[in-house]
Amino acid sequence: MGVNDRMIFQTPGPEAMFVTKQPVQGRQCPACRSSEIARYPVGHYLGPRIVTKCQACYHSLEVDVPSEADNWPPFRALSYDWDASPAERASQAG
């Protein structure tokens, strides 16, 4: 990344860098036995995901593909969850 890229794509301010973590009731962390469990969206190496993690030790309890109700990512492409075309399925099968 060059100097010009840093001028165009500046780091967002603190007000834009937050995530709302939804507390999960009735669950316990298998690693540390804490009941501080939260569910929230993340950028994952497999794409957008919703994680359920212990907030005491950050052990992952679940990593899910976001549903439409999760609204994550907020600006997903129209074709995000469409089935592959017949041509794509044929190329994957062969």
ABEGO torsion letter per residue (X at the ends): XBAAAAAABBBBBAAABBBBBBBBBGBBBAAAGBABBBBBBBBBAAEBBBBBBBAAAGBBABBBBBBAAAGOBABBBAAAABBBBAAAAAAAAX
